[in-house]
Amino acid sequence: MPLGPSETEVTLVYDWSAVPQHIRDHVGFPPFGPDHLTNSLQHLAELVAVASSDSTNK
């Protein structure tokens, strides 16, 4: 959701509904540590920077 000209609110969601219950019970939740969110946001920022660069170079 846009928050301003250079800010966006991002939500990271995983759908585990197709994973059998016995596997979900074994994995434990949350399955990822806080660093996973940081890495995901960094990757998203890199993708946005590349897309932005590509659109200005056309």
N, C-alpha and C positions, 0 to 999 in steps of 0.2 A: 504494500500500500504506500503510495507516495506521501511523504511527510513534508516535503519542501523541494526546492529546485535541485538539491544535491543529496537528499536523504530518502531512503526507502525502508519501510519496515518489512522484514523478512521472517517467514515462519517455515521451519523445517519439519516436515511430517513424514513419518514412515507408516505404511499400511501393512500390518502384519496379519490381516484377516485371512489370507490364503495359506498361512503357515499353520500346520497342525498343532493343536493344543499341547501335545506331549513335547514338541520341540520348543514351543514358547515357554513351557514350564521349565525346561532344561536350560534355556538361554539366560533367563533372568532379565529384569528390566530396571532401569534402562540399559540396553545392551551396549551403548556407546558412552564413553566418558565425555566430560565437558569440552575437551580438546577437539573432539570430532566436530562439534558445532563451529568452533573457531576455524578449523581447516575447511569446512564446507563454505563458510562465509568468505574466506580468503579466495577459494576457488571461484565462487560466484563473482567476486570483485574482479578477478583476472578475466573472466569471460566477458563481463560488461565492458572492461577497458578495451579488449580486443574488438568487440562489436562496435563500440563507439569509434575506435580508430578506423575500422573498416568503413564505416558510414561517412566519415569526414574525408576519406581519401578517394571517394568516388566522384 
